[in-house]
Amino acid sequence: MQISTATVVLVVAAVIQVNAGVLSPGEKAVDVVSDTSEYASGAGTHKQLLGPQSSSQSILAALDWQWQALEKSVGPGLSNTSTTCYMNVILQCLSYTPPLTQYLLSQRHWKECPIRLQRRDSFCSLCAMDLHVNRVFICHRSPEYPLRPYYFIDHLKAISPTLRPEQQEDAHEFLTFLLASFQKCILHGQRKLKQKRTETSTWLDAIFGGRIISRVRCHACDTISSTYQTCLGLSLDVDTVSTLEKALGNFIAADVVQEYDCSKCKETGPANKQLMLHRPPMVLSLHLKRFTFDTASGEMRKVNRRVQFPRILDLAPYTLDTDGIFIPYRLYAIVVHAGKSCNKGHYRAYVKSASPQRWYCMDDEQASQSTFFFCFSLELTVLLNDACARIADGYRLERH
């Protein structure tokens, strides 16, 4: 498949969100490194490398990774107040992320929300998202009548002080701010020390959070020093690549660091530094950077390059110590940006509905059925993928 950017390209990026671990009810997540027997036989469900098992397993067990029965499989469009298409597309994509939506529909957050219970007049972005998905899938009259997401529009500054009402914003930045706001709402009232320790073991982190490993190898003594950092996605340069796999390959390519102070041999000299995924997120955002600074003109310019990407994305080559295990991801939502500059344009989303799963175009107030292949002739900005287990689109997934 190709991301077409022939005439109109992206504002900032293409994001691929992926759900990397469909678990059966009661199934426990295991270390993807140590348990390979089921993958070798082709009979295993996709497993995920996790952090502390005691907390992560219980959180994952409480999440529904596949759609359950809903009153409606697809909701309405969203009203655009002249500059909120960037918000609409992210809300649409998040609404069709099964574990997030179904957790909120279960009312578990609403019943336990520390902000709502302490001060009912305070804004909680997760309660707002809870209200939104209930309106989308349960309460709203018909997809013919659009919703106005006033609970987000009226509280932009509470989500991030950098967001400006009546100003077009970047969809990827809004997604980043919104997820951070969700996490703050979950951890509201926690002491700072406890909050830092628990922020990677919340149900939100179980869906969207991952971990990157940074390894530095000293040229003098070959000692490898490793550090870890959490992530909500990867930013990929696409200025010189034509495929998503090449962009990911460049991301994990080792760079030479000069004047590295080795703590082992005490020498100062060159070293190789490499980033890799250590724990792939259940939902991964791949940010394709569609603009770069042009030194000749002194201005930002767009990267008008077609980027091919597979229908099934395998993250194994970019993840540390997977022993050839297949880690598949499948597309379920897309954000498209059409515009002639980095500062102007219009967003729309393509989402795969709940069961029965069909593609829909969400263009502000309009919600209309579409086709999967139609999406690939568009200027894509955000892609969202859910995980494949053993079967995808009628064929068996095998390591290729």
LOKE-493284 format. One record per residue: x, z, y of N, C-alpha, C in turn. Coordinates in steps of 0.2 Angstrom, whole numbers. Layout:
// LOKE-493284
X; Z; Y; X; Z; Y; X; Z; Y;
...
END
This chain:
// LOKE-493284
4; 0; -6; 0; 0; 0; 4; 0; 6;
2; -2; 12; 6; -3; 18; 2; 1; 24;
6; 4; 28; 3; 7; 34; 5; 1; 39;
-1; -2; 42; 0; -7; 46; 1; -5; 53;
6; -7; 57; 7; -5; 64; 9; -12; 68;
6; -17; 66; 8; -23; 69; 7; -23; 77;
1; -22; 79; -1; -22; 86; -2; -15; 89;
-5; -11; 86; -7; -4; 88; -4; 1; 83;
0; 6; 86; 3; 10; 81; 1; 18; 83;
4; 22; 80; 2; 29; 80; 5; 33; 87;
1; 38; 88; 3; 42; 94; 10; 46; 92;
9; 50; 87; 15; 54; 85; 17; 53; 78;
12; 52; 73; 14; 53; 66; 9; 51; 61;
11; 50; 55; 6; 50; 50; 7; 56; 46;
2; 59; 44; 2; 65; 40; -1; 64; 33;
3; 66; 28; 0; 66; 22; -1; 73; 19;
-7; 75; 18; -9; 81; 16; -11; 81; 8;
-8; 85; 5; -8; 84; -3; -10; 91; -6;
-14; 91; -11; -16; 97; -15; -12; 96; -21;
-7; 100; -22; -2; 99; -28; -4; 104; -33;
-9; 106; -34; -10; 111; -40; -18; 112; -42;
-21; 107; -46; -27; 108; -48; -27; 113; -54;
-30; 119; -53; -30; 124; -58; -37; 125; -61;
-38; 125; -68; -44; 126; -71; -46; 133; -70;
-52; 135; -70; -55; 142; -69; -51; 147; -74;
-48; 152; -71; -44; 157; -75; -37; 155; -77;
-35; 149; -75; -29; 146; -77; -23; 149; -72;
-18; 151; -75; -13; 154; -71; -7; 149; -69;
-5; 150; -63; 0; 145; -60; 7; 148; -63;
11; 143; -65; 18; 145; -68; 23; 141; -64;
29; 143; -66; 35; 141; -62; 36; 134; -65;
36; 129; -60; 37; 122; -62; 44; 120; -65;
48; 125; -64; 55; 123; -66; 56; 126; -74;
53; 131; -75; 54; 134; -82; 49; 132; -87;
43; 129; -85; 38; 127; -90; 37; 120; -90;
40; 116; -94; 40; 109; -94; 37; 106; -101;
36; 110; -105; 34; 107; -112; 27; 103; -111;
22; 106; -107; 16; 102; -107; 17; 96; -103;
21; 95; -99; 22; 89; -95; 25; 84; -100;
30; 86; -104; 34; 82; -108; 29; 79; -113;
24; 82; -115; 19; 79; -120; 13; 76; -116;
13; 76; -110; 8; 73; -106; 1; 76; -106;
1; 83; -109; -5; 86; -110; -6; 92; -105;
-2; 93; -100; -2; 98; -96; -6; 97; -89;
-9; 102; -86; -12; 102; -80; -6; 103; -75;
-7; 100; -69; -1; 100; -64; 0; 107; -62;
6; 110; -63; 8; 117; -61; 11; 117; -54;
12; 123; -51; 15; 123; -45; 20; 129; -45;
26; 128; -42; 31; 133; -41; 29; 138; -36;
28; 144; -37; 25; 149; -33; 30; 154; -31;
28; 158; -26; 32; 164; -25; 30; 170; -29;
30; 176; -27; 29; 182; -31; 22; 181; -35;
23; 181; -42; 17; 179; -46; 11; 184; -45;
13; 190; -44; 7; 195; -44; 2; 194; -38;
4; 191; -32; 0; 190; -27; -3; 183; -28;
2; 178; -29; 0; 171; -29; -5; 169; -34;
-4; 172; -40; -9; 170; -45; -16; 172; -44;
-17; 178; -41; -23; 181; -40; -27; 177; -34;
-23; 175; -29; -25; 171; -24; -28; 164; -26;
-23; 161; -30; -25; 154; -33; -31; 154; -37;
-32; 160; -41; -38; 160; -45; -44; 161; -42;
-44; 163; -35; -50; 164; -31; -52; 157; -27;
-47; 152; -28; -49; 146; -24; -51; 140; -29;
-56; 137; -27; -59; 131; -30; -56; 125; -28;
-52; 122; -33; -48; 116; -31; -51; 109; -32;
-57; 110; -35; -61; 104; -36; -68; 105; -33;
-71; 100; -31; -78; 101; -28; -83; 104; -33;
-87; 109; -31; -92; 111; -34; -99; 108; -31;
-104; 110; -34; -111; 107; -32; -112; 109; -25;
-113; 104; -20; -115; 105; -13; -122; 102; -12;
-125; 104; -7; -132; 101; -5; -131; 94; -3;
-125; 93; 1; -123; 86; 3; -116; 85; 1;
-115; 78; -1; -108; 76; -2; -104; 74; 4;
-108; 72; 9; -105; 70; 15; -109; 72; 21;
-105; 75; 26; -109; 77; 32; -109; 72; 38;
-111; 74; 44; -112; 70; 49; -106; 68; 53;
-106; 64; 58; -101; 63; 63; -101; 69; 68;
-96; 69; 72; -95; 74; 77; -95; 71; 84;
-98; 74; 89; -99; 72; 96; -92; 72; 99;
-91; 67; 103; -85; 67; 107; -86; 68; 114;
-83; 73; 117; -85; 75; 124; -79; 71; 129;
-78; 65; 127; -74; 60; 131; -67; 61; 129;
-64; 67; 127; -57; 67; 125; -56; 71; 119;
-61; 72; 114; -60; 77; 109; -60; 73; 102;
-58; 67; 102; -58; 63; 96; -52; 66; 91;
-47; 68; 95; -41; 71; 91; -43; 77; 87;
-48; 81; 90; -50; 87; 87; -55; 85; 81;
-59; 80; 82; -64; 78; 78; -61; 76; 71;
-56; 72; 71; -53; 69; 65; -50; 75; 61;
-47; 80; 64; -44; 85; 60; -49; 90; 57;
-54; 91; 61; -60; 95; 58; -63; 91; 52;
-64; 85; 53; -66; 81; 47; -62; 81; 41;
-55; 80; 42; -51; 81; 37; -51; 87; 33;
-50; 93; 37; -51; 99; 34; -57; 101; 31;
-63; 98; 33; -69; 99; 30; -69; 96; 23;
-65; 91; 22; -65; 88; 15; -59; 90; 11;
-56; 96; 13; -51; 99; 9; -55; 104; 4;
-56; 103; -2; -60; 107; -6; -58; 115; -6;
-52; 117; -7; -51; 124; -7; -53; 128; -1;
-51; 124; 5; -53; 128; 11; -60; 128; 12;
-64; 123; 12; -71; 122; 13; -75; 127; 8;
-73; 127; 2; -77; 131; -3; -75; 138; -2;
-69; 140; 0; -68; 147; 1; -72; 149; 7;
-73; 145; 12; -77; 147; 18; -84; 147; 16;
-86; 143; 12; -93; 143; 10; -95; 149; 6;
-90; 151; 3; -92; 157; -2; -93; 164; 3;
-92; 163; 9; -93; 169; 14; -88; 174; 13;
-83; 173; 9; -78; 179; 8; -74; 180; 15;
-72; 175; 19; -69; 177; 25; -74; 180; 30;
-80; 177; 30; -85; 180; 35; -87; 187; 34;
-87; 189; 28; -89; 196; 26; -83; 201; 28;
-77; 198; 27; -71; 203; 28; -67; 202; 35;
-69; 197; 39; -66; 195; 45; -64; 202; 49;
-58; 204; 50; -57; 209; 54; -58; 209; 62;
-58; 202; 64; -60; 201; 71; -67; 202; 72;
-71; 199; 68; -78; 199; 69; -81; 206; 68;
-78; 210; 63; -81; 217; 62; -79; 222; 67;
-73; 220; 70; -71; 225; 76; -74; 223; 82;
-74; 217; 84; -77; 215; 91; -81; 208; 90;
-87; 209; 89; -91; 203; 88; -91; 197; 94;
-89; 199; 100; -88; 195; 105; -81; 191; 105;
-77; 193; 101; -70; 190; 101; -70; 183; 97;
-66; 178; 98; -66; 172; 95; -61; 172; 89;
-64; 170; 83; -60; 169; 77; -60; 162; 75;
-55; 159; 75; -55; 151; 73; -57; 150; 66;
-56; 155; 61; -58; 154; 54; -66; 155; 54;
-69; 160; 58; -76; 160; 58; -79; 154; 61;
-76; 151; 66; -78; 145; 69; -78; 139; 63;
-73; 139; 59; -72; 134; 54; -77; 136; 49;
-79; 142; 47; -84; 144; 43; -91; 141; 45;
-92; 142; 52; -98; 140; 54; -99; 132; 54;
-93; 129; 55; -93; 122; 55; -94; 119; 48;
-91; 121; 43; -92; 118; 36; -99; 120; 34;
-102; 126; 36; -109; 127; 34; -114; 122; 38;
-112; 120; 44; -116; 115; 47; -116; 109; 44;
-109; 107; 42; -108; 100; 39; -112; 99; 33;
-111; 104; 28; -113; 103; 21; -120; 107; 19;
-122; 111; 24; -128; 115; 22; -134; 115; 27;
-132; 116; 33; -138; 118; 38; -140; 111; 42;
-136; 106; 42; -137; 101; 47; -143; 96; 44;
-146; 93; 48; -152; 89; 46; -150; 83; 42;
-146; 79; 45; -145; 73; 42; -138; 70; 45;
-135; 66; 41; -128; 63; 44; -130; 58; 50;
-136; 56; 51; -138; 52; 56; -137; 55; 63;
-137; 62; 63; -137; 66; 69; -130; 70; 70;
-126; 68; 74; -120; 71; 75; -120; 78; 77;
-114; 82; 75; -113; 88; 77; -109; 89; 83;
-110; 94; 87; -105; 95; 93; -101; 102; 91;
-95; 101; 90; -91; 107; 88; -89; 111; 94;
-94; 114; 97; -94; 118; 103; -89; 124; 102;
-90; 127; 96; -86; 133; 94; -78; 132; 95;
-76; 126; 94; -69; 124; 95; -68; 122; 102;
-72; 118; 105; -71; 115; 112; -71; 120; 117;
-75; 125; 116; -76; 131; 121; -70; 136; 121;
-66; 135; 115; -61; 140; 114; -54; 137; 113;
-53; 132; 116; -47; 128; 115; -41; 133; 117;
-41; 136; 122; -35; 140; 124; -34; 146; 120;
-39; 148; 116; -38; 154; 111; -35; 151; 105;
-35; 144; 103; -32; 141; 98; -24; 140; 100;
-23; 138; 106; -17; 137; 109; -17; 137; 116;
-13; 141; 120; -13; 140; 127; -11; 133; 130;
-7; 129; 125; -5; 123; 128; -10; 117; 127;
-16; 119; 124; -21; 114; 124; -25; 114; 130;
-26; 108; 132; -30; 107; 139; -36; 104; 138;
-42; 107; 140; -48; 104; 140; -49; 98; 144;
-53; 93; 142; -54; 87; 146; -47; 83; 146;
-43; 84; 141; -36; 81; 141; -35; 78; 133;
-34; 72; 132; -32; 69; 126; -26; 73; 123;
-27; 75; 117; -21; 79; 114; -19; 75; 107;
-13; 77; 105; -11; 74; 98; -14; 77; 92;
-17; 74; 88; -20; 76; 82; -16; 81; 77;
-10; 78; 77; -5; 82; 72; -3; 89; 75;
-2; 89; 82; -1; 96; 85; -7; 100; 85;
-13; 97; 86; -19; 101; 85; -20; 104; 78;
-18; 100; 73; -18; 103; 66; -13; 109; 65;
-7; 108; 68; -2; 114; 68; -5; 120; 71;
-8; 119; 77; -10; 125; 81; -16; 128; 77;
-20; 124; 74; -26; 127; 71; -24; 131; 65;
-20; 128; 61; -18; 132; 55; -14; 138; 57;
-10; 138; 62; -7; 144; 65; -12; 149; 67;
-18; 147; 70; -23; 151; 73; -27; 154; 67;
-28; 150; 61; -31; 153; 55; -27; 159; 52;
-21; 158; 52; -16; 163; 49; -16; 169; 53;
-16; 169; 60; -17; 175; 64; -23; 178; 63;
-29; 175; 62; -35; 178; 61; -35; 182; 54;
-32; 179; 49; -32; 182; 43; -28; 189; 43;
-22; 189; 47; -18; 194; 48; -19; 199; 54;
-25; 198; 57; -26; 202; 63; -27; 209; 61;
-23; 213; 65; -23; 220; 64; -18; 223; 60;
-14; 218; 57; -8; 220; 52; -3; 223; 57;
1; 228; 55; 7; 229; 58; 12; 224; 58;
17; 223; 63; 21; 217; 63; 26; 217; 56;
28; 223; 54; 32; 223; 48; 28; 220; 42;
22; 223; 41; 18; 221; 36; 16; 214; 36;
14; 212; 42; 12; 205; 44; 17; 200; 41;
23; 201; 43; 29; 197; 41; 30; 196; 34;
28; 202; 30; 29; 202; 23; 23; 199; 20;
17; 199; 23; 11; 196; 19; 9; 189; 22;
12; 187; 27; 10; 180; 29; 11; 175; 25;
15; 175; 20; 16; 170; 15; 13; 172; 8;
8; 176; 8; 4; 178; 2; -3; 178; 4;
-5; 175; 9; -13; 174; 11; -16; 168; 7;
-22; 168; 7; -25; 162; 3; -24; 156; 7;
-23; 156; 14; -22; 150; 18; -15; 148; 16;
-10; 152; 15; -3; 150; 14; -3; 147; 6;
-8; 150; 2; -8; 147; -5; -10; 140; -5;
-14; 138; 0; -16; 131; 1; -11; 126; 4;
-9; 129; 10; -5; 124; 15; 2; 126; 15;
4; 132; 13; 11; 134; 14; 16; 131; 8;
22; 130; 10; 27; 128; 5; 34; 131; 7;
39; 129; 4; 46; 132; 5; 51; 127; 5;
55; 126; 10; 61; 122; 10; 68; 126; 8;
72; 123; 5; 79; 126; 4; 84; 122; 7;
88; 125; 11; 94; 122; 15; 100; 124; 11;
104; 119; 9; 110; 121; 5; 116; 118; 9;
121; 122; 10; 127; 120; 13; 133; 121; 8;
137; 115; 7; 142; 115; 2; 149; 114; 6;
153; 120; 5; 160; 119; 9; 164; 114; 5;
167; 110; 9; 172; 105; 6; 178; 108; 4;
180; 114; 6; 186; 117; 4; 186; 121; -2;
180; 124; -3; 180; 128; -10; 174; 127; -14;
170; 122; -12; 164; 120; -15; 159; 125; -16;
159; 131; -12; 154; 136; -12; 148; 133; -9;
142; 135; -12; 136; 133; -9; 132; 139; -7;
130; 138; -1; 126; 144; 3; 119; 141; 4;
114; 145; 1; 107; 143; 2; 103; 147; 6;
99; 144; 10; 94; 148; 14; 87; 145; 13;
82; 149; 14; 75; 146; 13; 71; 147; 19;
66; 143; 20; 61; 143; 26; 54; 141; 24;
49; 144; 26; 43; 141; 25; 41; 135; 29;
36; 131; 26; 34; 125; 30; 27; 124; 29;
24; 120; 34; 17; 118; 33; 17; 110; 33;
23; 107; 32; 24; 100; 32; 31; 98; 33;
32; 91; 32; 38; 88; 34; 38; 83; 39;
43; 83; 43; 43; 77; 48; 48; 72; 46;
46; 66; 46; 50; 61; 43; 51; 55; 48;
57; 53; 49; 59; 47; 53; 57; 41; 49;
54; 36; 53; 52; 30; 49; 55; 24; 53;
60; 25; 58; 62; 20; 62; 66; 15; 59;
69; 16; 53; 74; 12; 49; 72; 11; 42;
66; 13; 40; 63; 13; 33; 57; 8; 33;
56; 6; 27; 50; 2; 26; 45; 5; 20;
47; 11; 17; 43; 14; 12; 43; 21; 13;
38; 25; 11; 38; 32; 12; 43; 35; 8;
44; 32; 2; 49; 35; -3; 56; 35; 1;
58; 30; 4; 64; 29; 8; 65; 35; 14;
59; 36; 17; 59; 41; 22; 60; 48; 19;
57; 49; 13; 58; 56; 10; 65; 56; 8;
68; 50; 5; 75; 50; 3; 80; 52; 9;
78; 49; 15; 82; 51; 20; 82; 58; 22;
76; 61; 21; 75; 68; 23; 79; 73; 19;
80; 71; 12; 84; 75; 8; 91; 73; 8;
93; 68; 11; 100; 65; 11; 105; 70; 14;
111; 71; 11; 115; 76; 14; 119; 74; 20;
119; 78; 25; 123; 77; 31; 130; 81; 31;
135; 78; 35; 141; 81; 35; 141; 85; 42;
142; 92; 41; 143; 97; 46; 150; 98; 48;
152; 97; 54; 159; 99; 56; 159; 106; 58;
165; 109; 57; 167; 116; 60; 162; 121; 57;
161; 120; 50; 157; 125; 46; 162; 131; 44;
159; 137; 46; 163; 143; 44; 161; 146; 38;
165; 145; 33; 163; 147; 26; 164; 154; 25;
159; 158; 23; 160; 165; 22; 164; 167; 15;
165; 162; 11; 168; 163; 5; 176; 162; 5;
178; 156; 8; 185; 155; 8; 188; 157; 15;
183; 158; 20; 185; 160; 27; 188; 154; 31;
188; 148; 28; 190; 142; 31; 185; 139; 36;
187; 136; 41; 183; 132; 45; 184; 125; 45;
179; 121; 43; 180; 114; 41; 173; 110; 40;
174; 104; 37; 167; 101; 36; 164; 103; 30;
157; 102; 30; 153; 104; 24; 147; 99; 24;
144; 99; 18; 138; 95; 17; 132; 99; 17;
127; 97; 21; 121; 101; 22; 115; 97; 19;
111; 99; 15; 105; 96; 12; 99; 100; 12;
93; 97; 14; 87; 100; 14; 83; 97; 8;
79; 101; 4; 75; 99; -1; 69; 103; -1;
64; 101; -5; 58; 105; -6; 60; 110; -11;
58; 117; -10; 60; 122; -16; 53; 124; -19;
48; 124; -15; 41; 125; -17; 36; 121; -14;
34; 115; -17; 30; 110; -13; 23; 114; -11;
21; 113; -5; 14; 116; -4; 9; 113; -8;
4; 117; -9; -2; 114; -12; -6; 109; -8;
-5; 110; -1; -7; 104; 4; -1; 103; 8;
2; 97; 8; 8; 95; 11; 6; 90; 17;
9; 92; 22; 8; 87; 28; 15; 83; 29;
15; 77; 28; 20; 73; 30; 20; 69; 36;
24; 71; 41; 23; 69; 48; 28; 63; 49;
25; 57; 49; 29; 51; 50; 30; 50; 58;
36; 51; 60; 37; 50; 67; 37; 43; 70;
32; 42; 74; 30; 35; 76; 33; 33; 83;
37; 38; 86; 40; 36; 92; 47; 39; 93;
51; 36; 97; 57; 38; 97; 60; 36; 105;
65; 40; 107; 67; 39; 114; 72; 33; 114;
70; 29; 119; 74; 22; 120; 79; 24; 125;
85; 24; 123; 90; 26; 128; 91; 20; 134;
90; 14; 132; 90; 9; 137; 85; 9; 142;
79; 11; 141; 74; 11; 146; 73; 18; 148;
75; 23; 145; 74; 30; 146; 67; 32; 145;
64; 29; 141; 57; 30; 140; 56; 31; 132;
50; 34; 130; 48; 34; 123; 45; 27; 121;
47; 25; 115; 44; 19; 112; 41; 20; 106;
37; 15; 104; 34; 16; 97; 38; 12; 92;
37; 15; 86; 40; 12; 80; 35; 7; 77;
35; 1; 78; 31; -4; 76; 33; -7; 69;
33; -2; 64; 36; -4; 57; 30; -3; 52;
30; -7; 48; 25; -6; 42; 29; -2; 37;
25; 3; 35; 28; 8; 30; 24; 8; 24;
27; 6; 18; 23; 6; 12; 23; 13; 9;
17; 14; 5; 17; 21; 2; 13; 20; -4;
15; 23; -10; 11; 23; -16; 4; 26; -16;
0; 23; -20; -7; 27; -21; -6; 34; -24;
-1; 34; -28; 0; 41; -31; 8; 42; -29;
8; 48; -25; 15; 50; -23; 18; 55; -28;
24; 54; -30; 28; 59; -34; 33; 62; -30;
32; 69; -29; 37; 73; -25; 43; 75; -29;
43; 74; -36; 48; 77; -40; 55; 75; -37;
56; 69; -35; 63; 67; -33; 65; 71; -27;
61; 74; -23; 63; 77; -17; 62; 85; -18;
61; 87; -24; 60; 94; -25; 66; 97; -29;
69; 102; -28; 75; 105; -31; 73; 107; -39;
77; 105; -43; 77; 107; -50; 70; 106; -54;
68; 100; -53; 61; 99; -57; 62; 96; -64;
68; 94; -66; 70; 91; -72; 65; 85; -74;
64; 81; -69; 60; 75; -70; 53; 76; -71;
50; 82; -70; 43; 83; -70; 39; 79; -65;
34; 76; -67; 30; 72; -62; 25; 77; -58;
26; 76; -51; 22; 80; -47; 18; 76; -42;
12; 74; -45; 8; 68; -42; 3; 71; -36;
2; 66; -31; -2; 68; -26; -6; 61; -25;
-13; 62; -23; -17; 57; -22; -21; 57; -15;
-22; 52; -12; -25; 51; -5; -32; 53; -5;
-34; 58; -1; -41; 59; 0; -44; 59; 7;
-39; 58; 12; -42; 58; 19; -36; 55; 23;
-38; 51; 29; -34; 48; 33; -36; 49; 40;
-31; 49; 45; -33; 49; 52; -29; 42; 55;
-33; 39; 58; -31; 32; 61; -31; 33; 69;
-25; 31; 72; -25; 30; 79; -25; 23; 82;
-29; 21; 86; -28; 15; 89; -27; 15; 97;
-22; 12; 99; -20; 13; 106; -14; 9; 108;
-13; 8; 114; -7; 4; 116; -2; 8; 119;
-2; 14; 119; 3; 18; 122; 3; 25; 118;
8; 29; 119; 9; 36; 116; 4; 41; 119;
1; 39; 125; -3; 44; 129; -11; 42; 129;
-12; 36; 126; -19; 34; 126; -21; 31; 120;
-28; 31; 118; -30; 28; 112; -36; 32; 109;
-38; 30; 103; -44; 33; 100; -42; 35; 93;
-44; 41; 90; -43; 43; 83; -50; 42; 80;
-49; 40; 73; -55; 41; 69; -52; 43; 62;
-56; 45; 58; -54; 48; 51; -58; 44; 46;
-54; 44; 40; -57; 41; 34; -56; 47; 29;
-62; 49; 26; -62; 54; 21; -65; 52; 14;
-63; 56; 9; -66; 55; 3; -71; 61; 2;
-78; 59; 1; -83; 64; 1; -83; 68; -5;
-87; 74; -5; -87; 78; -11; -91; 74; -16;
-92; 77; -22; -95; 73; -28; -102; 71; -26;
-103; 64; -27; -99; 59; -30; -94; 57; -24;
-88; 56; -26; -82; 54; -21; -83; 47; -19;
-84; 46; -12; -84; 39; -9; -80; 40; -3;
-77; 34; -1; -74; 34; 6; -79; 33; 12;
-78; 37; 17; -82; 36; 23; -78; 36; 29;
-80; 32; 34; -77; 32; 40; -80; 36; 45;
-76; 41; 48; -79; 46; 53; -76; 44; 60;
-80; 40; 63; -78; 38; 70; -82; 42; 75;
-80; 48; 77; -84; 52; 81; -91; 53; 79;
-96; 50; 83; -103; 51; 81; -105; 47; 74;
-102; 42; 73; -103; 38; 67; -100; 40; 61;
-104; 40; 56; -102; 42; 49; -105; 36; 44;
-100; 32; 42; -102; 26; 38; -98; 25; 32;
-101; 23; 26; -97; 22; 20; -92; 16; 21;
-86; 17; 18; -81; 12; 19; -78; 11; 12;
-72; 8; 12; -69; 7; 6; -62; 9; 6;
-59; 11; 0; -52; 13; 0; -47; 8; 3;
-48; 2; 1; -42; -3; 3; -43; -5; 10;
-49; -4; 13; -50; -6; 20; -45; -2; 24;
-44; 5; 22; -40; 9; 26; -33; 7; 27;
-30; 3; 22; -23; 1; 23; -22; -5; 27;
-27; -8; 31; -26; -13; 36; -26; -10; 43;
-26; -3; 43; -27; 0; 49; -21; 4; 51;
-21; 6; 58; -15; 10; 60; -15; 17; 59;
-12; 19; 53; -14; 26; 50; -9; 31; 54;
-12; 37; 55; -9; 42; 59; -8; 48; 54;
-14; 50; 51; -14; 56; 46; -17; 54; 39;
-13; 56; 34; -15; 54; 27; -16; 61; 24;
-21; 62; 20; -22; 68; 16; -23; 66; 9;
-19; 70; 4; -19; 68; -3; -21; 74; -7;
-25; 74; -12; -26; 79; -17; -22; 78; -23;
-21; 83; -27; -16; 83; -33; -20; 79; -38;
-16; 76; -42; -18; 73; -49; -16; 78; -54;
-20; 78; -59; -18; 82; -65; -15; 77; -70;
-20; 75; -75; -17; 70; -80; -20; 64; -79;
-26; 63; -76; -30; 57; -76; -31; 56; -68;
-30; 49; -66; -32; 47; -59; -34; 40; -60;
-40; 39; -57; -43; 33; -57; -44; 29; -63;
-45; 33; -69; -46; 30; -75; -40; 28; -79;
-34; 30; -77; -28; 29; -81; -24; 35; -81;
-20; 35; -87; -16; 41; -88; -10; 41; -84;
-9; 47; -81; -2; 47; -77; 4; 49; -81;
8; 45; -81; 15; 46; -85; 20; 45; -80;
26; 48; -82; 32; 48; -78; 35; 41; -78;
36; 37; -72; 38; 31; -72; 45; 30; -70;
END
